[in-house]
Amino acid sequence: MTIFAIMLPSPQTGVVEAIKREFPADHYPVTDTQWLISSSGTAMDVSAKLGVYDPKNSSAAPTGSAIIFATSSYFGRAPSPIWDWIKAKLESSPSA
């Protein structure tokens, strides 16, 4: 699985609701504007699934604004539960 960092420029209810709905067991709230998501696919796939922007449906009303990064590595200082979640998700198999 890939870990995606979702950065919201400000708190946005629509994007947060989409994160919880589309990735119910695969999200971790860091703050009200920073989220981690575990998923297969690309950052564009996550954007489309969240309703931020879907190039296949560019006329759809967006749920809000977000910057979405796929991570290739991680390092830093944070509470242990965040590291535990990242480790578990990176080692998990993609959901069916």
MIDREN-150736 format. One record per residue: x, y, z of N, C-alpha, C, O in turn; residue in three letters. Coordinates in nm, 2 decimals. Each point is the difference from the previous one (the first is absolute). Layout:
BEGIN
- X	Y	Z	X	Y	Z	X	Y	Z	X	Y	Z	ALA
...
END
This chain:
BEGIN
- 0.08	-0.12	0.00	-0.08	0.12	0.00	0.09	0.12	0.00	0.11	0.00	0.04	MET
- -0.17	0.11	-0.09	0.07	0.13	0.00	-0.07	0.09	0.11	-0.12	0.00	0.02	THR
- 0.21	0.08	0.05	-0.05	0.10	0.09	-0.01	0.13	-0.07	0.10	0.04	-0.07	ILE
- -0.21	0.03	0.07	-0.02	0.13	-0.06	-0.02	0.10	0.11	-0.07	-0.02	0.10	PHE
- 0.14	0.13	-0.11	-0.02	0.11	0.09	-0.09	0.10	-0.07	0.02	0.04	-0.11	ALA
- -0.13	-0.01	0.19	-0.10	0.10	-0.05	0.01	0.12	0.08	-0.01	0.00	0.12	ILE
- 0.04	0.11	-0.19	0.02	0.13	0.07	-0.11	0.10	-0.05	-0.02	0.03	-0.12	MET
- -0.06	0.01	0.21	-0.11	0.10	-0.03	0.05	0.14	0.04	0.06	0.02	0.10	LEU
- -0.08	0.08	-0.19	0.04	0.13	0.03	-0.07	0.07	0.12	0.05	0.09	0.06	PRO
- -0.17	-0.15	-0.03	-0.08	0.04	0.12	-0.09	-0.11	0.03	-0.02	-0.09	-0.09	SER
- -0.05	0.09	0.21	-0.09	-0.11	0.03	-0.11	0.00	-0.11	-0.06	0.10	-0.03	PRO
- 0.02	-0.22	-0.02	-0.10	-0.02	-0.10	-0.08	-0.12	0.02	0.04	-0.11	-0.01	GLN
- -0.16	0.13	0.05	-0.10	-0.10	0.04	-0.02	-0.10	-0.12	0.00	-0.12	0.03	THR
- -0.01	0.17	-0.15	-0.03	-0.09	-0.11	0.11	-0.10	-0.02	-0.03	-0.12	-0.03	GLY
- 0.15	0.16	0.03	0.12	-0.09	-0.02	0.01	-0.10	0.11	0.02	-0.12	-0.02	VAL
- -0.04	0.17	0.14	0.01	-0.09	0.12	-0.11	-0.10	0.00	0.03	-0.12	0.03	VAL
- -0.15	0.15	-0.06	-0.11	-0.09	-0.02	0.04	-0.11	-0.10	-0.03	-0.12	0.02	GLU
- 0.08	0.17	-0.14	0.04	-0.10	-0.10	0.11	-0.09	0.04	0.00	-0.12	-0.03	ALA
- 0.10	0.17	0.11	0.11	-0.09	0.05	-0.06	-0.11	0.08	0.03	-0.11	-0.01	ILE
- -0.12	0.15	0.11	-0.06	-0.10	0.09	-0.09	-0.09	-0.07	-0.01	-0.12	0.03	LYS
- -0.06	0.16	-0.14	-0.10	-0.08	-0.07	0.08	-0.10	-0.10	-0.03	-0.12	0.00	ARG
- 0.13	0.17	-0.07	0.07	-0.07	-0.10	0.11	-0.09	0.05	0.03	-0.10	-0.06	GLU
- 0.02	0.14	0.18	0.11	-0.08	0.06	-0.02	-0.03	0.14	0.07	0.04	0.09	PHE
- -0.19	-0.10	-0.06	-0.04	-0.01	0.14	0.10	-0.07	0.10	0.01	0.04	0.11	PRO
- 0.06	-0.14	-0.16	0.10	-0.07	0.08	0.14	0.04	-0.04	0.10	-0.06	0.05	ALA
- -0.08	0.15	-0.14	0.13	0.03	-0.05	0.04	0.15	0.00	0.06	0.05	-0.09	ASP
- -0.11	0.02	0.20	0.04	0.14	0.01	0.05	0.02	0.15	-0.04	-0.07	0.09	HIS
- 0.12	0.17	-0.08	0.05	0.04	0.13	0.01	0.15	0.01	0.07	0.06	-0.08	TYR
- -0.15	0.00	0.17	0.00	0.15	0.01	0.12	0.04	0.08	0.02	-0.04	0.11	PRO
- 0.07	0.12	-0.17	0.11	0.06	0.07	-0.04	0.13	0.07	0.02	0.02	0.12	VAL
- -0.09	0.07	-0.20	-0.06	0.12	0.06	-0.13	0.01	-0.09	-0.03	-0.08	-0.08	THR
- -0.04	0.19	0.11	-0.12	0.02	-0.08	0.02	0.04	-0.15	-0.09	0.01	-0.08	ASP
- 0.22	0.02	0.05	0.04	0.03	-0.14	0.10	-0.09	-0.05	0.05	0.02	-0.12	THR
- -0.01	-0.12	0.19	0.10	-0.10	-0.05	-0.04	-0.14	0.03	-0.04	-0.03	0.11	GLN
- 0.03	-0.05	-0.21	-0.05	-0.14	0.01	0.10	-0.09	-0.07	0.07	0.04	-0.10	TRP
- -0.07	-0.16	0.14	0.07	-0.11	-0.07	-0.10	-0.10	-0.05	-0.10	-0.03	0.07	LEU
- 0.12	-0.02	-0.19	-0.09	-0.10	-0.06	0.09	-0.11	-0.05	0.10	0.02	-0.06	ILE
- -0.15	-0.14	0.08	0.07	-0.12	-0.06	-0.09	-0.05	-0.11	-0.12	-0.03	0.01	SER
- 0.18	0.02	-0.13	-0.08	-0.04	-0.12	0.10	-0.05	-0.11	0.12	0.02	0.00	SER
- -0.18	-0.10	-0.09	0.08	-0.03	-0.12	-0.03	0.11	-0.11	-0.09	0.09	0.03	SER
- 0.16	-0.09	-0.14	-0.03	0.10	-0.10	0.09	0.12	0.01	0.11	-0.01	0.06	GLY
- -0.15	0.12	-0.11	0.08	0.12	-0.01	-0.07	0.12	0.08	-0.11	-0.01	0.04	THR
- 0.19	0.11	-0.03	-0.06	0.12	0.06	-0.12	0.06	-0.07	-0.09	0.05	0.06	ALA
- 0.09	-0.07	-0.20	-0.11	0.04	-0.08	-0.12	-0.08	0.03	-0.11	0.05	0.01	MET
- 0.13	-0.18	0.01	-0.11	-0.09	0.04	-0.06	0.04	0.13	-0.12	0.00	0.01	ASP
- 0.20	0.03	0.09	-0.05	0.04	0.13	-0.08	0.13	-0.01	-0.10	0.02	0.06	VAL
- 0.16	0.08	-0.14	-0.07	0.12	-0.03	-0.14	-0.02	-0.05	-0.10	0.06	0.04	SER
- 0.09	-0.15	-0.15	-0.13	-0.02	-0.06	-0.09	-0.07	0.10	-0.12	0.04	0.00	ALA
- 0.17	-0.13	0.08	-0.09	-0.07	0.09	-0.05	0.09	0.11	-0.11	-0.01	0.05	LYS
- 0.19	0.11	-0.01	-0.04	0.10	0.10	-0.08	0.11	-0.06	-0.07	0.07	0.08	LEU
- 0.06	-0.06	-0.21	-0.08	0.10	-0.06	0.07	0.14	0.00	-0.06	0.10	-0.02	GLY
- 0.20	-0.10	0.04	0.07	0.12	-0.01	0.01	0.05	-0.14	-0.03	0.11	-0.03	VAL
- 0.08	-0.20	-0.06	0.00	0.02	-0.14	0.01	-0.13	-0.07	0.08	-0.08	0.03	TYR
- -0.17	0.06	-0.13	0.00	-0.12	-0.08	0.01	0.04	-0.15	-0.09	0.05	-0.05	ASP
- 0.21	-0.07	-0.01	0.01	0.04	-0.14	-0.09	-0.07	-0.09	-0.03	0.05	-0.11	PRO
- -0.03	-0.16	0.15	-0.10	-0.07	-0.09	-0.14	0.06	0.02	-0.09	-0.03	-0.08	LYS
- 0.08	0.11	0.18	-0.13	0.07	0.03	0.03	0.14	0.05	-0.04	0.04	0.11	ASN
- 0.11	0.04	-0.19	0.04	0.13	0.04	-0.11	0.10	0.03	0.03	0.11	0.05	SER
- -0.15	-0.14	-0.10	-0.11	0.10	0.03	-0.07	-0.03	0.14	-0.08	0.08	0.04	SER
- 0.12	-0.19	0.02	-0.06	-0.03	0.14	0.04	0.11	0.10	0.12	0.04	0.00	ALA
- -0.21	-0.01	0.08	0.03	0.10	0.11	0.10	-0.07	0.10	-0.02	-0.11	0.04	ALA
- 0.13	0.18	-0.01	0.10	-0.05	0.09	-0.05	-0.01	0.15	-0.08	0.09	0.04	PRO
- 0.13	-0.18	0.03	-0.03	-0.01	0.15	0.08	0.10	0.07	-0.04	0.04	0.12	THR
- 0.15	0.01	-0.18	0.08	0.10	0.07	0.14	0.00	-0.07	0.02	-0.06	-0.11	GLY
- 0.07	0.12	0.18	0.14	0.01	-0.06	0.09	-0.08	0.09	-0.01	0.00	0.12	SER
- 0.11	-0.07	-0.18	0.10	-0.08	0.07	0.12	-0.02	-0.09	-0.01	0.00	-0.12	ALA
- 0.12	-0.01	0.19	0.13	-0.05	-0.07	0.02	-0.14	0.05	-0.01	-0.03	0.11	ILE
- 0.03	-0.06	-0.21	0.01	-0.14	0.03	0.14	-0.05	-0.05	0.03	0.01	-0.12	ILE
- 0.04	-0.07	0.21	0.14	-0.05	-0.03	0.00	-0.15	0.03	-0.06	-0.05	0.10	PHE
- 0.12	-0.03	-0.19	0.03	-0.14	0.03	0.14	0.00	0.06	0.09	0.07	-0.04	ALA
- -0.08	-0.14	0.15	0.13	-0.01	0.07	0.09	-0.11	-0.05	-0.05	-0.11	-0.04	THR
- 0.18	0.13	0.03	0.09	-0.10	-0.04	0.09	-0.05	0.12	0.06	-0.10	0.00	SER
- -0.06	0.19	0.10	0.07	-0.04	0.13	-0.05	0.10	0.11	-0.08	0.09	-0.03	SER
- 0.12	-0.12	0.15	-0.05	0.09	0.11	0.11	0.00	0.11	0.07	-0.09	0.01	TYR
- -0.08	0.20	0.06	0.10	0.03	0.11	-0.05	0.12	0.07	-0.06	0.08	-0.05	PHE
- 0.09	-0.08	0.18	-0.03	0.12	0.08	-0.03	-0.04	0.14	0.04	-0.10	0.05	GLY
- -0.11	0.19	0.02	-0.04	-0.02	0.14	-0.15	0.03	0.01	-0.05	0.10	-0.04	ARG
- -0.02	-0.20	0.09	-0.14	0.01	0.02	-0.04	-0.10	0.11	0.08	-0.09	0.04	ALA
- -0.20	0.09	0.01	-0.05	-0.09	0.10	0.01	-0.15	-0.06	-0.02	-0.02	-0.12	PRO
- 0.05	-0.07	0.21	0.01	-0.14	-0.04	-0.12	-0.06	-0.08	0.02	-0.07	-0.10	SER
- -0.14	0.11	0.13	-0.12	-0.06	-0.08	0.01	0.04	-0.15	-0.04	-0.08	-0.08	PRO
- 0.09	0.19	0.05	0.02	0.04	-0.14	0.10	-0.10	-0.07	-0.03	-0.05	-0.11	ILE
- 0.14	0.03	0.17	0.10	-0.09	-0.06	-0.05	-0.14	-0.01	0.02	-0.07	-0.09	TRP
- -0.09	0.03	0.20	-0.06	-0.14	-0.01	-0.10	-0.01	-0.11	0.00	-0.10	-0.07	ASP
- -0.09	0.20	0.05	-0.09	0.00	-0.11	0.07	-0.01	-0.14	-0.04	-0.08	-0.08	TRP
- 0.14	0.17	0.06	0.07	0.00	-0.12	0.06	-0.14	-0.03	-0.01	-0.05	-0.11	ILE
- 0.08	0.00	0.21	0.07	-0.13	-0.02	-0.10	-0.11	-0.03	0.02	-0.08	-0.10	LYS
- -0.13	0.07	0.17	-0.10	-0.10	-0.03	-0.06	0.02	-0.14	-0.02	-0.10	-0.07	ALA
- -0.01	0.22	0.03	-0.06	0.02	-0.13	0.10	-0.03	-0.12	-0.04	-0.05	-0.10	LYS
- 0.16	0.09	0.12	0.10	-0.03	-0.10	0.03	-0.15	-0.02	0.03	-0.04	-0.11	LEU
- -0.05	-0.03	0.22	0.02	-0.15	-0.01	-0.12	-0.08	-0.04	0.01	-0.12	-0.02	GLU
- -0.13	0.19	0.01	-0.12	-0.07	-0.03	-0.01	-0.02	-0.15	0.06	0.06	-0.08	SER
- -0.15	-0.16	0.05	-0.03	-0.03	-0.14	-0.11	0.09	-0.04	-0.08	0.04	0.08	SER
- 0.07	-0.01	-0.21	-0.12	0.08	-0.05	-0.13	-0.07	0.03	-0.01	-0.12	-0.01	PRO
- -0.09	0.20	0.05	-0.13	-0.05	0.02	-0.07	-0.04	-0.13	0.03	0.05	-0.10	SER
- -0.11	-0.15	0.11	-0.07	-0.05	-0.12	-0.11	0.10	-0.04	-0.07	-0.03	-0.10	ALA
END
